[in-house]
Amino acid sequence: MDSLRRKQIRLITAESCTGGLVAAALTHHAGSSDVTEGGFVTYSNAMKSRVLGVSAETLASFGAVSQETVREMAEGALRQAPEASVAISVSGIAGPGGGSDRKPVGTVWFATAVKGKETYAEMRLFPGDRTAVRTSAAEHALLLVQKRLET
């Protein structure tokens, strides 16, 4: 939080499987309004498209849990929040169902978008039940923001 404040950075979140846990973690701290612009919880594909501008083609070709989708989610969040300069997006399979051989339960994609820079995406596979996956994903999202701001 302090590094965001020092750099006068405002953050926006775009979440699916974490359901707002990243935004909740940010706003837990007093003074978070200095750095937190807000957050989008876009659980359905329709909301990802309607609110964040994720293309129907991307969702049909790659699915909601993909590098392509989280990139578009993060970039869309920045477009929707012009005061923000950094966005973090999260989409994954928290379980217990919904997994496949290609995308098992615990698969989570993340993207960070920074105005004027290339969007970065990465995937992690988290162990545990639904609560553990969601919690780990939210924690990792915050670490990614921190790492992204160090570069």
Backbone as JSON Lines, residues from 0, in Angstrom:
{"i":0,"aa":"M","n":[0.82,-1.18,0.0],"ca":[0.0,0.0,0.0],"c":[0.87,1.26,0.0]}
{"i":1,"aa":"D","n":[1.91,1.24,0.83],"ca":[2.78,2.41,0.91],"c":[3.52,2.66,-0.39]}
{"i":2,"aa":"S","n":[3.94,1.59,-1.08],"ca":[4.64,1.79,-2.36],"c":[3.71,2.39,-3.4]}
{"i":3,"aa":"L","n":[2.44,1.99,-3.4],"ca":[1.47,2.6,-4.31],"c":[1.3,4.08,-3.99]}
{"i":4,"aa":"R","n":[1.19,4.39,-2.73],"ca":[1.0,5.78,-2.3],"c":[2.21,6.63,-2.67]}
{"i":5,"aa":"R","n":[3.41,6.13,-2.38],"ca":[4.63,6.87,-2.69],"c":[4.73,7.19,-4.19]}
{"i":6,"aa":"K","n":[4.33,6.23,-5.0],"ca":[4.42,6.4,-6.45],"c":[3.16,7.05,-7.04]}
{"i":7,"aa":"Q","n":[2.22,7.39,-6.18],"ca":[0.96,8.02,-6.58],"c":[0.24,7.19,-7.64]}
{"i":8,"aa":"I","n":[0.16,5.9,-7.35],"ca":[-0.48,4.96,-8.27],"c":[-1.85,4.58,-7.74]}
{"i":9,"aa":"R","n":[-2.81,4.55,-8.64],"ca":[-4.16,4.1,-8.3],"c":[-4.4,2.78,-9.02]}
{"i":10,"aa":"L","n":[-4.98,1.83,-8.29],"ca":[-5.14,0.46,-8.76],"c":[-6.61,0.13,-8.95]}
{"i":11,"aa":"I","n":[-6.9,-0.64,-9.99],"ca":[-8.24,-1.17,-10.24],"c":[-8.12,-2.69,-10.34]}
{"i":12,"aa":"T","n":[-9.12,-3.41,-9.84],"ca":[-9.1,-4.86,-9.93],"c":[-10.2,-5.35,-10.86]}
{"i":13,"aa":"A","n":[-9.94,-6.48,-11.5],"ca":[-10.92,-7.18,-12.34],"c":[-10.85,-8.64,-11.94]}
{"i":14,"aa":"E","n":[-11.86,-9.12,-11.23],"ca":[-11.79,-10.45,-10.63],"c":[-12.92,-11.35,-11.09]}
{"i":15,"aa":"S","n":[-12.6,-12.61,-11.17],"ca":[-13.6,-13.63,-11.45],"c":[-13.61,-14.61,-10.28]}
{"i":16,"aa":"C","n":[-12.74,-15.6,-10.27],"ca":[-12.8,-16.65,-9.24],"c":[-12.57,-16.14,-7.83]}
{"i":17,"aa":"T","n":[-11.87,-15.02,-7.68],"ca":[-11.62,-14.48,-6.34],"c":[-12.8,-13.67,-5.82]}
{"i":18,"aa":"G","n":[-13.74,-13.35,-6.67],"ca":[-14.99,-12.73,-6.24],"c":[-14.86,-11.47,-5.41]}
{"i":19,"aa":"G","n":[-13.82,-10.69,-5.62],"ca":[-13.64,-9.45,-4.88],"c":[-12.67,-9.54,-3.73]}
{"i":20,"aa":"L","n":[-12.04,-10.69,-3.54],"ca":[-11.08,-10.83,-2.43],"c":[-9.87,-9.91,-2.57]}
{"i":21,"aa":"V","n":[-9.44,-9.66,-3.79],"ca":[-8.29,-8.78,-4.0],"c":[-8.67,-7.36,-3.6]}
{"i":22,"aa":"A","n":[-9.81,-6.89,-4.08],"ca":[-10.27,-5.55,-3.72],"c":[-10.51,-5.45,-2.21]}
{"i":23,"aa":"A","n":[-11.06,-6.5,-1.62],"ca":[-11.31,-6.5,-0.18],"c":[-10.0,-6.39,0.6]}
{"i":24,"aa":"A","n":[-8.98,-7.1,0.15],"ca":[-7.67,-7.03,0.82],"c":[-7.09,-5.63,0.72]}
{"i":25,"aa":"L","n":[-7.25,-5.0,-0.42],"ca":[-6.75,-3.64,-0.59],"c":[-7.48,-2.65,0.29]}
{"i":26,"aa":"T","n":[-8.79,-2.78,0.36],"ca":[-9.6,-1.8,1.1],"c":[-9.68,-2.1,2.59]}
{"i":27,"aa":"H","n":[-9.08,-3.18,3.02],"ca":[-9.04,-3.52,4.45],"c":[-8.27,-2.48,5.24]}
{"i":28,"aa":"H","n":[-7.3,-1.87,4.62],"ca":[-6.4,-0.94,5.3],"c":[-6.95,0.49,5.28]}
{"i":29,"aa":"A","n":[-6.8,1.18,6.39],"ca":[-7.18,2.59,6.45],"c":[-6.36,3.37,5.43]}
{"i":30,"aa":"G","n":[-6.98,4.3,4.78],"ca":[-6.29,5.12,3.78],"c":[-6.22,4.48,2.41]}
{"i":31,"aa":"S","n":[-6.89,3.35,2.25],"ca":[-6.83,2.64,0.97],"c":[-7.45,3.44,-0.17]}
{"i":32,"aa":"S","n":[-8.29,4.41,0.15],"ca":[-8.9,5.21,-0.92],"c":[-7.86,6.06,-1.64]}
{"i":33,"aa":"D","n":[-6.69,6.24,-1.04],"ca":[-5.61,6.97,-1.71],"c":[-5.08,6.22,-2.93]}
{"i":34,"aa":"V","n":[-5.2,4.88,-2.9],"ca":[-4.56,4.08,-3.95],"c":[-5.51,3.13,-4.67]}
{"i":35,"aa":"T","n":[-6.68,2.9,-4.12],"ca":[-7.61,1.95,-4.72],"c":[-8.71,2.69,-5.46]}
{"i":36,"aa":"E","n":[-8.76,2.49,-6.76],"ca":[-9.79,3.12,-7.58],"c":[-11.11,2.37,-7.45]}
{"i":37,"aa":"G","n":[-11.04,1.04,-7.38],"ca":[-12.24,0.23,-7.27],"c":[-11.98,-1.15,-7.81]}
{"i":38,"aa":"G","n":[-13.07,-1.87,-8.06],"ca":[-12.92,-3.22,-8.57],"c":[-14.16,-3.7,-9.3]}
{"i":39,"aa":"F","n":[-13.92,-4.62,-10.21],"ca":[-14.98,-5.27,-10.97],"c":[-14.97,-6.75,-10.63]}
{"i":40,"aa":"V","n":[-16.13,-7.29,-10.29],"ca":[-16.27,-8.73,-10.14],"c":[-17.12,-9.17,-11.33]}
{"i":41,"aa":"T","n":[-16.46,-9.82,-12.28],"ca":[-17.13,-10.26,-13.52],"c":[-17.04,-11.77,-13.58]}
{"i":42,"aa":"Y","n":[-17.97,-12.4,-12.9],"ca":[-17.93,-13.85,-12.78],"c":[-18.38,-14.53,-14.06]}
{"i":43,"aa":"S","n":[-19.41,-14.03,-14.69],"ca":[-19.91,-14.66,-15.92],"c":[-19.17,-14.12,-17.14]}
{"i":44,"aa":"N","n":[-19.19,-14.91,-18.21],"ca":[-18.6,-14.46,-19.47],"c":[-19.32,-13.23,-20.0]}
{"i":45,"aa":"A","n":[-20.64,-13.2,-19.83],"ca":[-21.41,-12.05,-20.3],"c":[-20.93,-10.77,-19.63]}
{"i":46,"aa":"M","n":[-20.67,-10.82,-18.33],"ca":[-20.18,-9.63,-17.62],"c":[-18.75,-9.29,-18.04]}
{"i":47,"aa":"K","n":[-17.93,-10.3,-18.26],"ca":[-16.57,-10.02,-18.73],"c":[-16.63,-9.24,-20.04]}
{"i":48,"aa":"S","n":[-17.54,-9.63,-20.91],"ca":[-17.69,-8.93,-22.2],"c":[-18.32,-7.56,-22.03]}
{"i":49,"aa":"R","n":[-19.44,-7.52,-21.34],"ca":[-20.22,-6.29,-21.23],"c":[-19.49,-5.21,-20.44]}
{"i":50,"aa":"V","n":[-18.89,-5.56,-19.33],"ca":[-18.29,-4.57,-18.45],"c":[-16.84,-4.26,-18.82]}
{"i":51,"aa":"L","n":[-16.08,-5.3,-19.14],"ca":[-14.65,-5.12,-19.36],"c":[-14.24,-5.16,-20.83]}
{"i":52,"aa":"G","n":[-15.18,-5.52,-21.7],"ca":[-14.87,-5.54,-23.13],"c":[-14.1,-6.75,-23.6]}
{"i":53,"aa":"V","n":[-14.11,-7.84,-22.84],"ca":[-13.46,-9.07,-23.3],"c":[-14.26,-9.55,-24.51]}
{"i":54,"aa":"S","n":[-13.57,-9.84,-25.59],"ca":[-14.27,-10.2,-26.82],"c":[-14.89,-11.59,-26.73]}
{"i":55,"aa":"A","n":[-16.05,-11.71,-27.36],"ca":[-16.73,-13.01,-27.4],"c":[-15.85,-14.03,-28.1]}
{"i":56,"aa":"E","n":[-15.08,-13.59,-29.08],"ca":[-14.17,-14.48,-29.8],"c":[-13.09,-15.03,-28.87]}
{"i":57,"aa":"T","n":[-12.54,-14.18,-28.02],"ca":[-11.53,-14.63,-27.06],"c":[-12.12,-15.68,-26.13]}
{"i":58,"aa":"L","n":[-13.3,-15.4,-25.59],"ca":[-13.93,-16.33,-24.66],"c":[-14.26,-17.65,-25.35]}
{"i":59,"aa":"A","n":[-14.73,-17.59,-26.59],"ca":[-15.08,-18.82,-27.32],"c":[-13.83,-19.62,-27.68]}
{"i":60,"aa":"S","n":[-12.77,-18.95,-28.05],"ca":[-11.55,-19.63,-28.5],"c":[-10.68,-20.15,-27.36]}
{"i":61,"aa":"F","n":[-10.58,-19.37,-26.29],"ca":[-9.62,-19.7,-25.23],"c":[-10.27,-20.0,-23.88]}
{"i":62,"aa":"G","n":[-11.51,-19.57,-23.69],"ca":[-12.2,-19.77,-22.42],"c":[-11.94,-18.64,-21.45]}
{"i":63,"aa":"A","n":[-12.72,-18.63,-20.37],"ca":[-12.6,-17.58,-19.36],"c":[-11.3,-17.68,-18.57]}
{"i":64,"aa":"V","n":[-10.79,-18.9,-18.45],"ca":[-9.56,-19.13,-17.69],"c":[-8.43,-19.28,-18.69]}
{"i":65,"aa":"S","n":[-7.9,-18.14,-19.12],"ca":[-6.85,-18.14,-20.14],"c":[-6.04,-16.85,-20.07]}
{"i":66,"aa":"Q","n":[-4.85,-16.93,-20.62],"ca":[-3.99,-15.76,-20.72],"c":[-4.68,-14.64,-21.5]}
{"i":67,"aa":"E","n":[-5.31,-15.01,-22.59],"ca":[-5.94,-14.02,-23.46],"c":[-7.06,-13.28,-22.73]}
{"i":68,"aa":"T","n":[-7.86,-14.03,-21.98],"ca":[-8.98,-13.41,-21.27],"c":[-8.51,-12.48,-20.16]}
{"i":69,"aa":"V","n":[-7.54,-12.92,-19.34],"ca":[-7.1,-12.04,-18.25],"c":[-6.4,-10.79,-18.78]}
{"i":70,"aa":"R","n":[-5.74,-10.91,-19.9],"ca":[-5.13,-9.71,-20.51],"c":[-6.23,-8.7,-20.87]}
{"i":71,"aa":"E","n":[-7.26,-9.2,-21.53],"ca":[-8.36,-8.31,-21.93],"c":[-9.12,-7.78,-20.71]}
{"i":72,"aa":"M","n":[-9.23,-8.58,-19.66],"ca":[-9.87,-8.11,-18.43],"c":[-9.1,-6.94,-17.82]}
{"i":73,"aa":"A","n":[-7.78,-7.09,-17.7],"ca":[-6.95,-6.04,-17.09],"c":[-6.98,-4.77,-17.95]}
{"i":74,"aa":"E","n":[-6.84,-4.94,-19.24],"ca":[-6.85,-3.78,-20.13],"c":[-8.22,-3.1,-20.13]}
{"i":75,"aa":"G","n":[-9.28,-3.89,-20.07],"ca":[-10.63,-3.34,-20.0],"c":[-10.87,-2.58,-18.71]}
{"i":76,"aa":"A","n":[-10.36,-3.1,-17.61],"ca":[-10.5,-2.41,-16.33],"c":[-9.83,-1.04,-16.38]}
{"i":77,"aa":"L","n":[-8.66,-0.97,-16.98],"ca":[-7.98,0.33,-17.12],"c":[-8.79,1.3,-17.97]}
{"i":78,"aa":"R","n":[-9.39,0.79,-19.03],"ca":[-10.23,1.67,-19.87],"c":[-11.43,2.2,-19.09]}
{"i":79,"aa":"Q","n":[-12.01,1.36,-18.26],"ca":[-13.2,1.75,-17.49],"c":[-12.88,2.65,-16.31]}
{"i":80,"aa":"A","n":[-11.64,2.69,-15.89],"ca":[-11.23,3.47,-14.72],"c":[-10.08,4.4,-15.11]}
{"i":81,"aa":"P","n":[-10.4,5.51,-15.75],"ca":[-9.33,6.38,-16.28],"c":[-8.39,6.97,-15.23]}
{"i":82,"aa":"E","n":[-8.79,6.99,-13.97],"ca":[-7.9,7.5,-12.92],"c":[-6.89,6.46,-12.47]}
{"i":83,"aa":"A","n":[-7.14,5.2,-12.79],"ca":[-6.22,4.13,-12.4],"c":[-5.06,4.06,-13.4]}
{"i":84,"aa":"S","n":[-3.9,3.67,-12.89],"ca":[-2.75,3.49,-13.78],"c":[-2.28,2.04,-13.8]}
{"i":85,"aa":"V","n":[-2.82,1.22,-12.9],"ca":[-2.46,-0.2,-12.84],"c":[-3.74,-1.01,-12.63]}
{"i":86,"aa":"A","n":[-3.81,-2.14,-13.33],"ca":[-4.93,-3.07,-13.13],"c":[-4.38,-4.47,-12.9]}
{"i":87,"aa":"I","n":[-5.08,-5.2,-12.05],"ca":[-4.79,-6.62,-11.85],"c":[-6.06,-7.39,-12.16]}
{"i":88,"aa":"S","n":[-5.92,-8.47,-12.92],"ca":[-7.08,-9.31,-13.2],"c":[-6.78,-10.74,-12.8]}
{"i":89,"aa":"V","n":[-7.86,-11.47,-12.45],"ca":[-7.75,-12.84,-11.98],"c":[-8.92,-13.65,-12.53]}
{"i":90,"aa":"S","n":[-8.62,-14.82,-13.11],"ca":[-9.68,-15.73,-13.55],"c":[-9.16,-17.15,-13.39]}
{"i":91,"aa":"G","n":[-9.96,-18.0,-12.77],"ca":[-9.48,-19.35,-12.52],"c":[-10.58,-20.33,-12.19]}
{"i":92,"aa":"I","n":[-10.15,-21.52,-11.83],"ca":[-11.05,-22.61,-11.48],"c":[-10.78,-22.96,-10.02]}
{"i":93,"aa":"A","n":[-11.68,-22.48,-9.14],"ca":[-11.48,-22.65,-7.71],"c":[-12.0,-23.99,-7.2]}
{"i":94,"aa":"G","n":[-12.89,-24.62,-7.97],"ca":[-13.4,-25.93,-7.58],"c":[-14.62,-25.84,-6.67]}
{"i":95,"aa":"P","n":[-15.09,-26.96,-6.2],"ca":[-14.48,-28.28,-6.38],"c":[-14.67,-28.85,-7.78]}
{"i":96,"aa":"G","n":[-15.67,-28.39,-8.52],"ca":[-15.88,-28.88,-9.89],"c":[-15.35,-27.88,-10.9]}
{"i":97,"aa":"G","n":[-15.58,-28.18,-12.16],"ca":[-15.22,-27.26,-13.22],"c":[-13.88,-27.48,-13.86]}
{"i":98,"aa":"G","n":[-13.06,-28.33,-13.28],"ca":[-11.74,-28.57,-13.84],"c":[-11.76,-29.57,-14.97]}
{"i":99,"aa":"S","n":[-10.66,-29.64,-15.69],"ca":[-10.49,-30.6,-16.79],"c":[-9.03,-31.04,-16.8]}
{"i":100,"aa":"D","n":[-8.71,-31.96,-17.7],"ca":[-7.31,-32.38,-17.82],"c":[-6.43,-31.2,-18.22]}
{"i":101,"aa":"R","n":[-6.94,-30.37,-19.12],"ca":[-6.17,-29.22,-19.61],"c":[-6.12,-28.08,-18.59]}
{"i":102,"aa":"K","n":[-7.21,-27.91,-17.85],"ca":[-7.3,-26.84,-16.86],"c":[-7.87,-27.45,-15.57]}
{"i":103,"aa":"P","n":[-7.01,-28.03,-14.75],"ca":[-7.49,-28.66,-13.52],"c":[-7.91,-27.61,-12.48]}
{"i":104,"aa":"V","n":[-8.69,-28.08,-11.51],"ca":[-9.04,-27.21,-10.39],"c":[-7.75,-26.66,-9.79]}
{"i":105,"aa":"G","n":[-7.75,-25.39,-9.49],"ca":[-6.57,-24.71,-8.96],"c":[-5.83,-23.9,-10.0]}
{"i":106,"aa":"T","n":[-6.21,-24.04,-11.29],"ca":[-5.6,-23.26,-12.36],"c":[-6.12,-21.82,-12.26]}
{"i":107,"aa":"V","n":[-5.2,-20.88,-12.17],"ca":[-5.59,-19.47,-12.09],"c":[-4.66,-18.65,-12.98]}
{"i":108,"aa":"W","n":[-5.25,-17.81,-13.81],"ca":[-4.51,-16.88,-14.66],"c":[-4.61,-15.48,-14.06]}
{"i":109,"aa":"F","n":[-3.52,-14.74,-14.18],"ca":[-3.42,-13.37,-13.68],"c":[-2.87,-12.49,-14.8]}
{"i":110,"aa":"A","n":[-3.25,-11.22,-14.77],"ca":[-2.62,-10.24,-15.66],"c":[-2.5,-8.92,-14.93]}
{"i":111,"aa":"T","n":[-1.41,-8.23,-15.2],"ca":[-1.24,-6.85,-14.73],"c":[-1.09,-5.97,-15.95]}
{"i":112,"aa":"A","n":[-1.86,-4.91,-15.96],"ca":[-1.77,-3.92,-17.03],"c":[-1.36,-2.6,-16.4]}
{"i":113,"aa":"V","n":[-0.38,-1.97,-17.01],"ca":[0.11,-0.68,-16.56],"c":[0.0,0.27,-17.74]}
{"i":114,"aa":"K","n":[-0.6,1.43,-17.52],"ca":[-0.75,2.39,-18.61],"c":[0.59,2.66,-19.26]}
{"i":115,"aa":"G","n":[0.62,2.56,-20.57],"ca":[1.82,2.85,-21.34],"c":[2.83,1.72,-21.4]}
{"i":116,"aa":"K","n":[2.49,0.56,-20.83],"ca":[3.41,-0.58,-20.85],"c":[2.66,-1.82,-21.33]}
{"i":117,"aa":"E","n":[3.43,-2.83,-21.66],"ca":[2.86,-4.1,-22.11],"c":[2.17,-4.81,-20.95]}
{"i":118,"aa":"T","n":[1.07,-5.48,-21.24],"ca":[0.36,-6.26,-20.23],"c":[1.09,-7.57,-20.01]}
{"i":119,"aa":"Y","n":[1.22,-7.95,-18.75],"ca":[1.93,-9.16,-18.37],"c":[0.92,-10.16,-17.82]}
{"i":120,"aa":"A","n":[1.03,-11.42,-18.24],"ca":[0.13,-12.46,-17.73],"c":[0.93,-13.68,-17.3]}
{"i":121,"aa":"E","n":[0.39,-14.39,-16.31],"ca":[1.01,-15.62,-15.87],"c":[-0.04,-16.54,-15.26]}
{"i":122,"aa":"M","n":[0.28,-17.83,-15.23],"ca":[-0.62,-18.85,-14.69],"c":[0.03,-19.51,-13.49]}
{"i":123,"aa":"R","n":[-0.8,-19.85,-12.52],"ca":[-0.36,-20.6,-11.35],"c":[-1.36,-21.72,-11.11]}
{"i":124,"aa":"L","n":[-0.87,-22.81,-10.51],"ca":[-1.73,-23.92,-10.11],"c":[-1.64,-24.02,-8.59]}
{"i":125,"aa":"F","n":[-2.75,-23.75,-7.92],"ca":[-2.78,-23.74,-6.47],"c":[-3.43,-25.0,-5.93]}
{"i":126,"aa":"P","n":[-2.86,-25.58,-4.88],"ca":[-3.46,-26.77,-4.27],"c":[-4.56,-26.38,-3.28]}
{"i":127,"aa":"G","n":[-5.35,-27.37,-2.9],"ca":[-6.3,-27.18,-1.82],"c":[-7.74,-27.08,-2.28]}
{"i":128,"aa":"D","n":[-8.6,-26.8,-1.32],"ca":[-10.03,-26.68,-1.6],"c":[-10.34,-25.28,-2.16]}
{"i":129,"aa":"R","n":[-11.59,-25.03,-2.39],"ca":[-12.04,-23.77,-2.99],"c":[-11.52,-22.55,-2.21]}
{"i":130,"aa":"T","n":[-11.66,-22.61,-0.9],"ca":[-11.21,-21.49,-0.08],"c":[-9.71,-21.28,-0.21]}
{"i":131,"aa":"A","n":[-8.95,-22.35,-0.19],"ca":[-7.49,-22.24,-0.3],"c":[-7.08,-21.68,-1.65]}
{"i":132,"aa":"V","n":[-7.71,-22.14,-2.73],"ca":[-7.38,-21.65,-4.08],"c":[-7.69,-20.16,-4.18]}
{"i":133,"aa":"R","n":[-8.86,-19.77,-3.72],"ca":[-9.26,-18.36,-3.82],"c":[-8.34,-17.46,-2.97]}
{"i":134,"aa":"T","n":[-8.02,-17.91,-1.78],"ca":[-7.15,-17.13,-0.9],"c":[-5.75,-17.02,-1.49]}
{"i":135,"aa":"S","n":[-5.21,-18.13,-1.96],"ca":[-3.88,-18.12,-2.58],"c":[-3.86,-17.22,-3.8]}
{"i":136,"aa":"A","n":[-4.92,-17.26,-4.59],"ca":[-4.99,-16.44,-5.8],"c":[-5.01,-14.96,-5.44]}
{"i":137,"aa":"A","n":[-5.78,-14.59,-4.44],"ca":[-5.85,-13.18,-4.03],"c":[-4.49,-12.7,-3.52]}
{"i":138,"aa":"E","n":[-3.84,-13.52,-2.72],"ca":[-2.51,-13.16,-2.2],"c":[-1.51,-13.02,-3.34]}
{"i":139,"aa":"H","n":[-1.56,-13.95,-4.29],"ca":[-0.62,-13.89,-5.41],"c":[-0.88,-12.65,-6.27]}
{"i":140,"aa":"A","n":[-2.12,-12.29,-6.45],"ca":[-2.45,-11.1,-7.23],"c":[-1.8,-9.85,-6.62]}
{"i":141,"aa":"L","n":[-1.87,-9.74,-5.32],"ca":[-1.25,-8.58,-4.65],"c":[0.26,-8.6,-4.79]}
{"i":142,"aa":"L","n":[0.87,-9.78,-4.73],"ca":[2.31,-9.9,-4.95],"c":[2.69,-9.5,-6.36]}
{"i":143,"aa":"L","n":[1.86,-9.87,-7.33],"ca":[2.15,-9.5,-8.72],"c":[2.12,-8.0,-8.92]}
{"i":144,"aa":"V","n":[1.18,-7.34,-8.3],"ca":[1.13,-5.87,-8.4],"c":[2.41,-5.29,-7.84]}
{"i":145,"aa":"Q","n":[2.81,-5.77,-6.68],"ca":[4.05,-5.28,-6.07],"c":[5.25,-5.53,-6.97]}
{"i":146,"aa":"K","n":[5.38,-6.73,-7.52],"ca":[6.5,-7.05,-8.41],"c":[6.46,-6.18,-9.65]}
{"i":147,"aa":"R","n":[5.28,-5.97,-10.2],"ca":[5.15,-5.18,-11.43],"c":[5.59,-3.74,-11.2]}
{"i":148,"aa":"L","n":[5.33,-3.22,-10.03],"ca":[5.7,-1.83,-9.73],"c":[7.19,-1.66,-9.47]}
{"i":149,"aa":"E","n":[7.88,-2.76,-9.19],"ca":[9.31,-2.72,-8.97],"c":[10.09,-2.67,-10.27]}
{"i":150,"aa":"T","n":[9.44,-3.0,-11.38],"ca":[10.16,-3.0,-12.67],"c":[10.08,-1.67,-13.37]}
